[in-house]
């Protein structure tokens, strides 16, 4: 028997001892990691947040070849979604890549071919496009959310343990890729963008290495950054 697979009399099944030291049943490990993939997250321990390698998950979860293939496909999809800008077309449900990150008016090739007319949809509200084109940063669909309105009107956040922070909005556009990020009531001011993975200070909007050198709980050297009036465009290399 593998030394990392320990009998568990309470559950009458093997339990996998992970590299972080915590133990789980292979079934619960499979379910947990499947849920993480569906959420677009990497494999992490639910108790200590240590990252597990994929080969370790395959081994300890006793994944079948079909399950390994399914997990691999989801990993590839998540990697593409994080690096590229990919969403599901509201018409045919195929995945569409947006090349111009500042243009909300996006054409679906599948729908254009099947409908025999140009089919475009709004990248923001995921409804068929209404409004000017072919390039625009706002559509005319009712209730299509405007990110700039969100940045302008969101309430301020209260930091309990960070000194000297007043007037900081609770939602920011990531200074690297532009996706909207809401502070999750952590005590410190450090934030990690879930799309581009860049760490930045939520208060002054500088990268962590430039701000947190001083202290994650002290005032920012440059103060609180004002509410953003434009959305940064991700210049990926």
SEDREN-814592 format. One record per residue: x, y, z of N, C-alpha, C, O, CB in turn. Coordinates in steps of 0.2 Angstrom, whole numbers, padded with zeros to 4 digits, always signed. Glycine has a CB too. Layout:
! residues N
XYZXYZXYZXYZXYZ/...
! end
This chain:
! residues 237
+0004-0006+0000+0000+0000+0000+0004+0006+0000+0009+0006+0003-0005+0000+0006/+0002+0011-0004+0006+0017-0004+0006+0020+0003+0001+0021+0006+0003+0022-0009/+0012+0023+0005+0013+0025+0012+0009+0032+0013+0007+0034+0019+0020+0027+0014/+0007+0035+0008+0003+0041+0008-0005+0040+0008-0009+0044+0009+0005+0046+0003/-0007+0033+0007-0014+0032+0007-0015+0028+0014-0013+0022+0014-0016+0027+0001/-0018+0031+0019-0019+0028+0025-0026+0025+0026-0031+0029+0024-0017+0033+0031/-0027+0020+0029-0034+0017+0031-0037+0022+0036-0034+0024+0040-0034+0010+0033/-0044+0023+0035-0048+0027+0039-0054+0023+0041-0059+0022+0037-0050+0034+0036/-0054+0021+0048-0059+0016+0050-0066+0020+0050-0071+0017+0049-0057+0013+0057/-0065+0027+0052-0072+0030+0053-0075+0031+0046-0082+0030+0046-0070+0037+0055/-0072+0031+0041-0075+0032+0034-0075+0026+0030-0078+0025+0025-0072+0038+0030/-0072+0020+0033-0071+0014+0030-0068+0015+0023-0071+0011+0018-0078+0010+0029/-0063+0019+0022-0060+0020+0015-0053+0023+0016-0052+0025+0022-0064+0025+0011/-0049+0023+0011-0043+0026+0012-0043+0033+0012-0048+0036+0010-0038+0024+0006/-0038+0036+0015-0038+0043+0016-0031+0045+0013-0026+0042+0014-0038+0046+0023/-0031+0050+0009-0024+0053+0006-0021+0058+0010-0024+0063+0012-0026+0055-0002/-0015+0057+0011-0011+0061+0015-0007+0066+0010-0002+0064+0007-0006+0058+0020/-0009+0072+0010-0006+0077+0005+0000+0079+0007+0002+0079+0013-0011+0082+0004/+0004+0083+0003+0011+0085+0004+0011+0091+0009+0016+0092+0013+0014+0088-0002/+0005+0094+0010+0004+0099+0016+0003+0096+0022+0004+0100+0027-0001+0104+0014/+0002+0089+0023+0001+0086+0029-0006+0084+0031-0008+0080+0035+0004+0090+0034/-0011+0088+0027-0018+0086+0029-0020+0080+0025-0018+0078+0019-0022+0092+0027/-0026+0077+0027-0028+0071+0024-0035+0071+0022-0039+0075+0025-0027+0065+0029/-0037+0068+0016-0044+0068+0014-0045+0062+0010-0040+0058+0009-0045+0074+0008/-0051+0060+0009-0053+0054+0006-0052+0055-0002-0053+0061-0004-0060+0051+0007/-0050+0050-0006-0049+0051-0013-0056+0054-0016-0055+0059-0021-0048+0045-0016/-0061+0052-0014-0068+0055-0017-0069+0062-0015-0070+0066-0020-0074+0051-0014/-0068+0064-0009-0068+0071-0007-0063+0075-0010-0064+0081-0012-0068+0072+0001/-0057+0073-0011-0052+0076-0015-0054+0077-0022-0053+0083-0025-0045+0072-0015/-0057+0072-0025-0059+0073-0032-0064+0078-0033-0064+0083-0037-0062+0066-0035/-0069+0078-0028-0075+0083-0028-0072+0090-0027-0074+0095-0030-0080+0081-0023/-0068+0091-0022-0065+0097-0021-0061+0100-0026-0062+0106-0028-0060+0097-0014/-0057+0096-0029-0052+0099-0035-0057+0100-0041-0055+0105-0045-0047+0094-0036/-0062+0096-0042-0067+0098-0048-0070+0104-0047-0071+0108-0052-0072+0092-0048/-0072+0106-0041-0075+0112-0039-0070+0118-0040-0072+0123-0043-0078+0112-0032/-0064+0117-0038-0059+0122-0039-0058+0124-0046-0058+0130-0048-0052+0120-0036/-0058+0119-0050-0057+0120-0058-0063+0123-0061-0062+0128-0065-0056+0113-0061/-0069+0121-0058-0075+0125-0061-0075+0132-0059-0078+0136-0062-0081+0121-0058/-0072+0134-0053-0072+0141-0051-0066+0144-0054-0065+0150-0053-0071+0141-0044/-0062+0141-0058-0056+0144-0061-0050+0145-0057-0045+0149-0058-0058+0151-0064/-0050+0141-0051-0044+0141-0047-0039+0135-0047-0041+0130-0050-0047+0141-0039/-0033+0136-0044-0028+0131-0044-0030+0126-0039-0034+0128-0034-0021+0134-0044/-0026+0121-0038-0027+0116-0033-0024+0118-0027-0018+0118-0026-0025+0109-0035/-0028+0120-0022-0026+0122-0015-0029+0118-0010-0035+0116-0010-0027+0129-0014/-0026+0117-0004-0029+0114+0002-0034+0118+0005-0033+0124+0005-0023+0112+0007/-0040+0116+0006-0045+0120+0009-0044+0122+0016-0047+0126+0019-0051+0116+0009/-0039+0119+0019-0037+0120+0026-0031+0125+0027-0031+0129+0032-0036+0114+0030/-0026+0124+0023-0020+0129+0024-0018+0132+0018-0013+0136+0018-0014+0124+0026/-0022+0132+0012-0021+0135+0006-0014+0134+0002-0012+0137-0002-0021+0143+0007/-0011+0128+0004-0005+0126+0001-0007+0124-0006-0012+0120-0007-0001+0121+0005/-0003+0125-0011-0005+0123-0018-0002+0116-0019+0003+0114-0018-0001+0128-0023/-0007+0112-0022-0005+0105-0024-0003+0104-0031-0007+0107-0035-0011+0100-0022/+0002+0101-0033+0004+0099-0040-0002+0095-0043-0005+0091-0039+0011+0096-0041/-0003+0095-0049-0008+0091-0053-0006+0084-0052-0011+0080-0051-0008+0093-0060/+0000+0082-0053+0002+0075-0053+0000+0072-0046-0002+0066-0045+0009+0074-0054/+0001+0076-0040-0001+0074-0034-0008+0072-0033-0010+0068-0030+0002+0079-0028/-0012+0077-0036-0019+0076-0036-0022+0070-0039-0026+0066-0037-0023+0083-0039/-0019+0069-0045-0020+0063-0049-0019+0057-0045-0023+0052-0045-0017+0063-0056/-0013+0056-0042-0011+0051-0038-0016+0049-0032-0018+0044-0031-0004+0051-0036/-0016+0055-0028-0020+0054-0021-0027+0054-0022-0031+0051-0018-0018+0060-0017/-0030+0056-0028-0037+0056-0029-0039+0049-0032-0045+0048-0033-0040+0062-0033/-0034+0046-0034-0035+0039-0038-0040+0041-0044-0044+0037-0046-0039+0034-0033/-0038+0046-0048-0042+0048-0054-0041+0042-0059-0036+0040-0060-0039+0054-0057/-0047+0041-0063-0047+0037-0068-0044+0040-0074-0043+0047-0074-0054+0034-0070/-0042+0037-0080-0040+0040-0086-0044+0045-0088-0042+0051-0091-0038+0035-0091/-0051+0044-0088-0056+0049-0090-0056+0055-0086-0057+0060-0089-0063+0045-0091/-0056+0054-0080-0056+0060-0075-0049+0064-0076-0050+0070-0076-0056+0057-0068/-0044+0061-0077-0038+0064-0078-0038+0069-0085-0036+0074-0085-0032+0060-0079/-0041+0066-0090-0042+0069-0096-0047+0075-0095-0046+0081-0098-0045+0065-0102/-0052+0074-0091-0057+0079-0090-0054+0085-0086-0055+0091-0088-0063+0077-0086/-0050+0083-0081-0046+0089-0077-0041+0092-0082-0041+0098-0081-0043+0085-0071/-0038+0089-0086-0033+0092-0090-0036+0097-0095-0034+0103-0096-0029+0087-0094/-0042+0095-0098-0046+0100-0102-0048+0106-0098-0048+0111-0101-0052+0096-0105/-0050+0105-0092-0052+0111-0088-0046+0115-0086-0047+0122-0086-0056+0109-0082/-0041+0112-0085-0035+0116-0084-0033+0120-0090-0031+0126-0089-0029+0112-0081/-0033+0117-0096-0031+0121-0102-0036+0127-0103-0034+0132-0105-0031+0116-0108/-0043+0125-0102-0048+0130-0103-0047+0136-0098-0047+0142-0100-0055+0127-0102/-0045+0135-0092-0044+0140-0087-0038+0144-0088-0038+0150-0088-0044+0137-0080/-0033+0141-0091-0027+0144-0093-0028+0149-0098-0026+0155-0098-0021+0139-0094/-0032+0147-0103-0033+0151-0109-0038+0157-0107-0037+0162-0109-0037+0147-0115/-0043+0155-0103-0047+0161-0101-0044+0166-0097-0045+0172-0097-0053+0158-0096/-0039+0164-0093-0035+0169-0089-0030+0173-0093-0029+0179-0092-0031+0165-0083/-0027+0170-0098-0022+0173-0102-0026+0177-0108-0024+0183-0109-0017+0169-0105/-0030+0174-0111-0034+0177-0116-0040+0180-0113-0042+0179-0107-0036+0172-0122/-0044+0183-0117-0051+0186-0115-0056+0181-0118-0057+0182-0124-0052+0193-0117/-0059+0177-0115-0063+0172-0118-0070+0172-0114-0070+0172-0108-0060+0165-0118/-0075+0172-0118-0082+0171-0115-0086+0167-0120-0085+0166-0125-0085+0178-0114/-0092+0165-0117-0097+0161-0121-0102+0165-0124-0105+0170-0122-0100+0156-0116/-0102+0164-0131-0107+0168-0135-0114+0167-0133-0116+0161-0132-0106+0166-0143/-0118+0172-0132-0125+0171-0129-0130+0168-0135-0135+0165-0133-0128+0178-0127/-0127+0168-0141-0131+0165-0146-0130+0157-0147-0135+0153-0147-0130+0168-0153/-0124+0155-0148-0123+0148-0150-0119+0144-0144-0118+0138-0144-0119+0147-0156/-0117+0148-0139-0114+0145-0133-0106+0143-0134-0103+0140-0130-0117+0140-0130/-0104+0145-0140-0097+0143-0142-0092+0148-0138-0095+0154-0136-0095+0143-0149/-0086+0147-0137-0081+0151-0134-0078+0156-0139-0076+0154-0144-0076+0147-0130/-0078+0162-0138-0076+0167-0142-0070+0171-0139-0070+0173-0133-0081+0172-0144/-0065+0172-0142-0059+0176-0140-0059+0183-0142-0061+0185-0148-0052+0173-0142/-0059+0188-0137-0059+0195-0139-0052+0197-0140-0048+0197-0135-0062+0199-0133/-0050+0200-0146-0043+0202-0147-0042+0209-0145-0037+0211-0142-0042+0202-0155/-0047+0213-0146-0047+0220-0143-0050+0221-0137-0056+0221-0136-0050+0225-0149/-0046+0222-0131-0048+0222-0125-0052+0228-0123-0055+0229-0117-0043+0221-0120/-0052+0233-0127-0055+0240-0126-0062+0240-0130-0065+0245-0129-0051+0246-0127/-0063+0235-0134-0069+0235-0138-0075+0230-0135-0073+0224-0135-0068+0233-0145/-0081+0232-0133-0086+0228-0131-0090+0225-0136-0094+0220-0135-0090+0232-0126/-0089+0227-0142-0093+0225-0148-0089+0219-0151-0084+0220-0155-0095+0231-0153/-0091+0213-0150-0088+0207-0152-0092+0203-0157-0098+0201-0156-0085+0203-0146/-0089+0201-0162-0092+0196-0167-0091+0189-0165-0085+0187-0164-0089+0198-0174/-0096+0185-0166-0096+0178-0165-0095+0174-0172-0100+0175-0176-0102+0175-0161/-0090+0171-0174-0089+0168-0181-0094+0163-0182-0097+0162-0187-0082+0165-0182/-0096+0159-0177-0101+0153-0177-0108+0156-0179-0111+0153-0184-0101+0149-0171/-0110+0161-0175-0117+0163-0177-0117+0167-0183-0122+0167-0187-0119+0168-0171/-0111+0171-0185-0111+0174-0191-0112+0169-0197-0115+0171-0202-0105+0178-0192/-0109+0163-0197-0109+0158-0202-0116+0155-0202-0119+0154-0208-0104+0153-0201/-0119+0153-0196-0125+0150-0196-0131+0154-0198-0136+0152-0201-0126+0147-0189/-0131+0161-0196-0136+0165-0197-0136+0169-0204-0140+0172-0206-0137+0170-0192/-0130+0168-0207-0128+0171-0213-0129+0179-0213-0131+0182-0218-0133+0169-0219/-0127+0182-0207-0127+0189-0206-0122+0190-0200-0121+0185-0196-0134+0192-0205/-0119+0196-0200-0114+0197-0195-0118+0197-0188-0123+0201-0187-0111+0204-0196/-0116+0193-0184-0119+0193-0177-0114+0195-0172-0108+0193-0171-0121+0185-0175/-0116+0201-0168-0111+0203-0163-0115+0204-0157-0121+0204-0156-0109+0211-0165/-0111+0203-0151-0114+0203-0145-0110+0208-0140-0104+0209-0142-0115+0196-0142/-0113+0210-0135-0109+0214-0130-0105+0210-0125-0108+0206-0122-0114+0219-0126/-0099+0211-0125-0094+0208-0120-0096+0209-0113-0094+0205-0109-0087+0210-0122/-0100+0214-0112-0101+0216-0105-0108+0213-0102-0108+0209-0097-0101+0223-0104/-0113+0214-0106-0119+0211-0103-0121+0205-0107-0126+0202-0105-0125+0216-0105/-0117+0202-0112-0118+0196-0115-0125+0195-0118-0129+0190-0118-0117+0190-0110/-0127+0201-0122-0133+0201-0126-0131+0203-0133-0126+0206-0134-0139+0205-0123/-0136+0202-0138-0134+0204-0144-0133+0211-0145-0137+0215-0141-0140+0202-0149/-0128+0213-0148-0126+0220-0148-0132+0225-0151-0135+0224-0156-0120+0221-0153/-0132+0231-0147-0136+0236-0149-0132+0243-0148-0129+0243-0143-0143+0237-0145/-0132+0247-0153-0128+0253-0152-0123+0254-0158-0123+0250-0163-0124+0253-0146/-0119+0259-0157-0114+0260-0163-0109+0255-0164-0108+0251-0159-0111+0267-0161/-0106+0255-0169-0101+0250-0170-0096+0252-0176-0098+0257-0179-0104+0243-0172/-0092+0248-0178-0090+0241-0175-0086+0241-0169-0084+0236-0166-0087+0237-0180/-0084+0247-0167-0080+0248-0161-0083+0252-0156-0084+0258-0157-0073+0250-0163/-0084+0250-0150-0087+0254-0145-0085+0252-0138-0084+0246-0137-0095+0255-0146/-0086+0256-0133-0084+0254-0126-0091+0254-0122-0091+0254-0116-0079+0259-0123/-0097+0255-0125-0103+0255-0122-0109+0253-0127-0109+0255-0132-0105+0262-0119/-0113+0248-0125-0119+0246-0129-0125+0250-0127-0125+0253-0121-0119+0238-0129/-0130+0249-0131-0137+0252-0129-0142+0248-0126-0148+0249-0126-0139+0255-0135/-0140+0242-0124-0145+0237-0121-0146+0240-0114-0142+0243-0111-0142+0230-0120/-0153+0239-0112-0155+0242-0106-0151+0238-0100-0150+0232-0100-0163+0241-0105/-0149+0242-0095-0146+0239-0089-0139+0236-0090-0137+0233-0086-0151+0234-0086/-0136+0238-0096-0129+0235-0097-0125+0239-0092-0125+0245-0093-0127+0237-0105/-0121+0236-0088-0118+0239-0083-0112+0243-0086-0108+0241-0090-0115+0235-0078/-0111+0249-0083-0105+0253-0086-0100+0253-0080-0101+0255-0075-0107+0261-0087/-0094+0250-0082-0089+0250-0077-0087+0256-0074-0085+0257-0068-0083+0246-0079/-0087+0261-0078-0085+0268-0075-0090+0271-0070-0088+0274-0065-0084+0273-0081/-0096+0269-0071-0102+0271-0066-0100+0267-0060-0101+0270-0054-0109+0270-0069/-0099+0261-0060-0097+0257-0054-0091+0260-0050-0092+0260-0044-0096+0249-0056/-0086+0262-0054-0080+0264-0050-0082+0271-0047-0079+0273-0042-0074+0265-0055/-0087+0275-0051-0088+0282-0048-0093+0281-0042-0092+0285-0038-0092+0285-0054/-0098+0276-0042-0103+0277-0037-0102+0271-0032-0106+0271-0027-0109+0276-0041/-0098+0267-0032-0097+0262-0027-0095+0265-0020-0092+0270-0020-0092+0257-0029/-0098+0262-0014-0096+0265-0008-0089+0265-0006-0085+0261-0009-0100+0262-0002/-0087+0269-0001-0080+0268+0002-0079+0262+0006-0084+0259+0009-0078+0274+0005/-0073+0260+0007-0072+0254+0011-0069+0256+0018-0065+0261+0018-0068+0249+0008/-0070+0253+0023-0067+0255+0030-0062+0250+0031-0063+0244+0032-0072+0256+0035/-0055+0251+0032-0050+0247+0034-0049+0247+0041-0048+0253+0044-0043+0249+0030/-0050+0242+0045-0050+0242+0052-0043+0242+0054-0041+0246+0060-0053+0235+0055/-0038+0239+0051-0031+0239+0054-0026+0243+0050-0020+0243+0051-0029+0232+0054/-0028+0246+0044-0023+0250+0040-0024+0257+0042-0029+0260+0042-0025+0249+0032/-0018+0260+0044-0019+0267+0046-0019+0272+0041-0017+0272+0035-0012+0269+0050/-0023+0278+0042-0023+0283+0038-0027+0283+0031-0025+0286+0027-0017+0286+0037/-0032+0278+0031-0035+0277+0025-0042+0280+0025-0046+0277+0029-0035+0269+0023/-0043+0285+0021-0050+0288+0021-0052+0289+0013-0048+0291+0009-0050+0294+0025/-0058+0288+0012-0060+0289+0005-0058+0284+0000-0058+0286-0006-0058+0296+0003/-0057+0278+0002-0055+0273-0003-0061+0269-0005-0064+0266-0001-0049+0268+0000/-0062+0269-0012-0068+0265-0014-0067+0258-0014-0062+0255-0013-0069+0267-0022/-0073+0254-0013-0072+0247-0012-0071+0243-0018-0070+0237-0018-0079+0244-0008/-0072+0246-0024-0071+0243-0030-0065+0247-0034-0066+0253-0035-0077+0242-0034/-0061+0243-0037-0055+0246-0041-0055+0242-0047-0056+0236-0048-0048+0246-0037/-0052+0246-0053-0050+0242-0059-0043+0240-0058-0039+0244-0056-0051+0247-0065/-0041+0234-0059-0035+0232-0058-0030+0236-0063-0031+0237-0068-0034+0224-0061/-0025+0239-0060-0020+0244-0063-0016+0240-0069-0013+0244-0073-0016+0247-0058/-0017+0234-0069-0013+0230-0074-0018+0228-0080-0016+0230-0086-0010+0224-0072/-0023+0224-0079-0027+0222-0084-0034+0225-0084-0038+0224-0089-0028+0214-0083/-0036+0229-0079-0042+0233-0080-0049+0229-0077-0054+0233-0077-0043+0235-0087/-0048+0223-0075-0054+0220-0073-0056+0223-0066-0052+0225-0062-0053+0212-0072/-0063+0223-0065-0065+0226-0058-0064+0221-0053-0065+0215-0053-0072+0228-0059/-0061+0224-0047-0059+0220-0041-0062+0223-0035-0061+0229-0034-0052+0219-0041/-0066+0219-0031-0069+0222-0025-0065+0219-0019-0063+0213-0019-0077+0219-0025/-0064+0224-0015-0060+0222-0009-0065+0217-0004-0071+0218-0003-0058+0228-0004/-0062+0212-0002-0066+0206+0001-0065+0207+0009-0066+0202+0012-0063+0200-0001/-0064+0213+0011-0064+0214+0019-0058+0211+0022-0059+0210+0028-0071+0212+0022/-0053+0210+0019-0047+0208+0022-0044+0214+0026-0046+0220+0024-0041+0206+0017/-0040+0213+0031-0038+0218+0035-0032+0222+0032-0032+0228+0033-0036+0215+0042/-0028+0219+0028-0023+0223+0025-0025+0225+0018-0031+0224+0016-0017+0218+0024/-0021+0229+0015-0022+0233+0008-0020+0229+0002-0021+0232-0003-0020+0240+0009/-0017+0223+0003-0014+0220-0003-0019+0216-0006-0024+0213-0003-0009+0215+0000/-0019+0216-0013-0024+0212-0017-0020+0209-0023-0015+0211-0025-0029+0218-0020/-0023+0203-0025-0021+0199-0030-0026+0199-0035-0032+0196-0034-0018+0192-0028/-0025+0201-0041-0030+0201-0047-0031+0194-0049-0026+0190-0050-0028+0205-0053/-0037+0191-0049-0038+0184-0051-0037+0183-0058-0037+0177-0060-0045+0182-0049/-0037+0188-0062-0036+0187-0070-0028+0187-0071-0026+0182-0074-0040+0192-0074/-0025+0193-0070-0018+0193-0072-0013+0191-0067-0007+0191-0068-0017+0201-0074/-0016+0190-0061-0012+0187-0055-0007+0192-0052-0002+0191-0048-0008+0181-0057/-0007+0199-0054-0003+0204-0052-0005+0206-0045-0011+0207-0044-0002+0210-0057/+0000+0207-0040-0002+0209-0034-0001+0217-0033+0004+0219-0036+0003+0206-0028/-0006+0220-0031-0005+0227-0030-0009+0230-0024-0012+0226-0021-0009+0231-0036/-0007+0236-0022-0010+0239-0016-0017+0242-0018-0017+0246-0023-0005+0245-0013/-0022+0240-0015-0029+0242-0016-0030+0250-0015-0034+0253-0017-0034+0238-0012/-0026+0252-0010-0026+0259-0008-0023+0264-0013-0026+0269-0016-0024+0260-0001/-0017+0263-0015-0013+0268-0019-0013+0265-0026-0010+0269-0031-0006+0269-0016/-0015+0259-0028-0015+0256-0034-0008+0255-0037-0007+0255-0043-0019+0261-0039/-0003+0255-0033+0004+0253-0035+0005+0246-0034+0002+0243-0030+0009+0258-0032/+0010+0243-0038+0012+0236-0036+0015+0235-0029+0018+0239-0026+0017+0234-0042/+0013+0229-0027+0015+0228-0020+0022+0229-0018+0024+0232-0013+0014+0220-0018/+0027+0228-0023+0034+0229-0021+0036+0236-0021+0041+0238-0017+0038+0226-0027/+0032+0240-0023+0033+0247-0023+0030+0251-0017+0032+0256-0014+0031+0251-0029/+0024+0247-0014+0021+0250-0008+0022+0246-0002+0023+0249+0003+0013+0250-0010/+0021+0240-0002+0021+0236+0004+0028+0235+0007+0029+0232+0012+0018+0229+0003/+0033+0238+0003+0040+0238+0006+0040+0242+0012+0044+0241+0017+0045+0242+0001/+0035+0246+0013+0035+0250+0019+0031+0247+0025+0033+0247+0030+0032+0257+0018/+0025+0244+0023+0022+0240+0028+0014+0239+0025+0012+0244+0023+0022+0243+0035/+0012+0233+0026+0005+0232+0023+0000+0235+0027-0006+0236+0025+0004+0224+0023/+0001+0238+0033-0004+0241+0037-0002+0248+0038-0006+0252+0042-0004+0237+0044/+0003+0251+0036+0005+0258+0036+0002+0262+0031+0000+0259+0026+0012+0259+0037/+0001+0269+0032-0001+0273+0026+0003+0272+0020+0009+0271+0020-0001+0280+0028/+0000+0273+0014+0004+0273+0008+0008+0279+0007+0006+0284+0009-0001+0272+0002/+0014+0278+0005+0018+0284+0004+0015+0289-0001+0016+0295+0000+0025+0282+0001/+0011+0287-0006+0008+0292-0011+0001+0293-0009-0003+0297-0012+0008+0289-0018/-0002+0291-0003-0009+0292-0001-0014+0288-0005-0012+0283-0008-0010+0299-0002/-0020+0289-0004-0026+0286-0007-0026+0288-0014-0027+0294-0015-0032+0286-0003/-0026+0283-0019-0027+0285-0026-0034+0287-0027-0039+0284-0024-0025+0279-0030/-0036+0292-0031-0042+0294-0032-0046+0289-0036-0044+0284-0039-0042+0301-0036/-0053+0290-0036-0057+0285-0040-0055+0286-0047-0054+0291-0050-0065+0287-0039/-0055+0280-0050-0052+0279-0057-0058+0282-0062-0064+0280-0061-0051+0272-0059/-0055+0285-0067-0060+0288-0072-0059+0285-0079-0062+0287-0084-0059+0296-0073/-0054+0280-0079-0053+0276-0085-0051+0269-0083-0049+0268-0078-0047+0279-0090/-0052+0264-0088-0051+0257-0087-0044+0256-0090-0044+0256-0096-0057+0253-0089/-0039+0253-0086-0033+0251-0090-0034+0245-0095-0038+0241-0093-0028+0249-0084/-0030+0245-0100-0030+0240-0105-0024+0236-0104-0019+0238-0104-0031+0243-0112/-0025+0229-0104-0020+0224-0102-0016+0224-0109-0018+0221-0114-0023+0218-0101/-0009+0226-0108-0004+0225-0113+0000+0219-0112+0005+0219-0109+0000+0232-0114/-0003+0213-0114+0000+0207-0113+0006+0206-0118+0005+0207-0123-0005+0201-0113/+0011+0203-0115+0017+0201-0119+0018+0194-0119+0023+0191-0122+0023+0205-0116/
! end
